[in-house]
Amino acid sequence: MEPSTLLEPIGAPGHQERRGSARVPLIRPCPYEISKFPSEGSIELSQGITLSLNMSAGGMLLLMPQVPGERQIFQVLAPSVTREEAATKLVEVCWTREVPVGLDPGTYLVGVKFLFEVPS
């Protein structure tokens, strides 16, 4: 699966900075769950651990072991800058970039925006 290119690469002609607020470095493991519907009447759940790299009021940057789909919506247990406990949030993928690590492909930077916090 090809990583999405919803945003121009940083430094490319026409690249626009889309951040609406300051980002805070926040490196924490975050459990996530992605639901896929491969055929009518069936559902596949993928669970794993991603790593948050930074966060803003509107979204976060994740380092993931799999590439989510373009505009994929999924659930992540996001750390909080102001509270001790993490909160389950529904997020939408804005962009992805593959990060070459060693010889094996399969590590991705994923920019997501927060849609809403799932009530406890």
N, C-alpha and C positions, 0 to 999 in steps of 0.2 A: 504494500500500500504506500503510495507516495505521500510525503508530508504536504500539508496544505501551504499555499502561498497567498493567504488572504491579505497579508501586508507586504509591502516592498521590503527587501532586506535593508538593514541599517546601513546608511552611507550610499545607497543606490540613488540614482537620479529620480526625483519625484517622491522620495521617502518622506513621510510626514510623521512627526511625533504625535502619538495619539493618547498619551497619558493625560488624565485630567487631574491627577493628584500625585503627591510625592510618594515614592516607594521606600519602604523600610526593609532592610535586609532581615530576613527571618528564615533561618535554615532549620527545618524541622521535618521529621518523617510524618507523612499524612496518608492514612488509609483511604482508598477510593473504591468505588464500585461503578462499573459501566454496564448498562443494559443494551443489548443489541437484539433486533428482531429479524433473524435471517429468513424466516418464512412466516406466512400467515399462521397464527395460532401457536408459535413457538417463541421462546425468549432465551437468550444466552446471557449469563451474568459473568463478568470478569471482575475479579477483585485483586487488589494488590496494594503495594506501598509505593507512594511517590515521595519526592522530596521537594518541599517548598523552598524557594531561593529568595524571593522577596514578595512583599505584599503592599497593596495600597487600599484605599477605601473602596475602590471599585473592582479589584481583581488581584490576581497573583501569578507569579511565574513558577512553573513546576518543572522538575526533571523527572521524566517518566520512562519506564522500561518498555512501553508500547506506544505506538502512535494512535491517538484517538482520531475519529473521523472529523472532517471539516464541519464546523459548527455543532459538533457532538455535545450533547448535554449529559452531564454525569454528576454523581454525588461525591464529595470529598469531605473528610473530617479536617477542617482548616484550623490551624493554630490562630490564636488571638494575640494581638499586640498589647491590648489593654486588660485582658482577663487571663486567668490561669488555665481555665478549661477550654478545650477546642470546641468548635461548633460545626455541626453538619450543614454544609452549604451545597446548593445546586449551582453548578457553574456551566458556562458555555465556552467551548474552544474558540478563540479568536485567531490563533495562528500556531503553527508548529515548525520546528527546525530540527533536523537530525544532527546529533552531535557525534562526530566520529571518535569512538573510544576503542583503541586497540584495533584488532582485526575484525571483530564482530560488530555488525550494525545492530541498532536496536536501542539507542538511548536518545531521547528527544526532549528539547526544550519546548514547553507548551505554555502559551499565554492564555489565561482564562479570565472571563469576567464573572462577577458574582451575579446570579439571578435573584436568589433569595435564600434566607436561612431556614432550614427545616426545623419546625418546632419540636422540642424534646418530648 
